[in-house]
Amino acid sequence: MPRGPSRSWPLETVRDRLQAILGKKDQRSFDGGKYRDVVLLVHTDEFHLDAEALASGLQKEVFAVRHGNLNRAFLLFSYDPKRQLYPFVELRLAA
């Protein structure tokens, strides 16, 4: 069990935090665009985030990338020993 107080993560809070991260990373030019695709991987080790619940909640969300420097983005969770995999959610980006 993690140390310290538990912290709840409502879907709106997760969405807003992801939007802030995506917005900041999208501002980068990544060496002037010499890459075919730029993929952002956001890892979370947050104990109280449920990958399945978030996948369901985030599937209808579209995240703005004003500069168009990101092609794809994923939210990656820590290893789930019950499922024996690293769960992830692909985030939908607005063109």
N, C-alpha and C positions, 0 to 999 in steps of 0.2 A: 504494500500500500504506500502511495506517495506521502512524503512528509508535508506538513502544513495543512491549511484549511482546504476543503473541497471547493472547487470552483465550477459552477454550472456554465454551460455554453449553449445558450439558446441559438436556434438556427440564424436568427437575424444578426447576432453578434459574430458568429462564424462567417456569415456572408459578408458583413461589413469589413471584417478583418482581412478576409481574402481579397476583397475589392481593393483595399488599401495596398496590400502587397503586390497585387497584379498591376495596379496603377503605377507604383514606384518602379517596378522592374520593367514595365513597358516603356518607360521614358529613356531607357538605355538604347544606344544605337547598335551595340554588339559588333563593333569593328566595321561600321559603315554598311552593314547589310550584306556581307559577303557570304553569309550562311543561307542555305536553302530554307531551313526551318529553324526556329528558335523555340525550344520547349522548356517550360518552367516547371520544376518539381518543388512543391512546398511540402516539407515533411512535418508531421506533428507526432509528438510522443505524449500528447495530453491524455491522461488516464480516463477522463470522463467523456471523451468523445466516442460515440458509437459509429463505426464506419458504415454499417448498413442503414442506420437511421439518417445519417448525413447524406448518403448516396441518394436515398429517396427524396430528402428535402431539397437537395441541390440540383436535382435533375432538371427542374424547370427554371432554374436561375441562369441568367445570361450576364456575364461580366464584361464591362466596358474596357476596351483597350484602345484609347484615343489615338495613340501613335502607330498602332498596327505593327509593332516590333515583335510581338509574341504570336506564334502560330497555334500553340497548344499549351495547356497547363493541367497539372495533375495535383491532387492532394493525396499524399502517401501517409499511411498510418504505420505504426509499429507492428512488429510480427504478432500475429494472432495464432497462438499455439492450438486453439480448438480447431481452427480451419486450416492450419499449417500453411499459411501464406501471409504476404504483406498486402493488406487490402488497400485499394486506391480508388479514387473517384476522378474521372476526367471532367474538368470544368469547361462549360460552354463559353466561348469567347465571342463577343460581338465584333463583326468585321468593320 
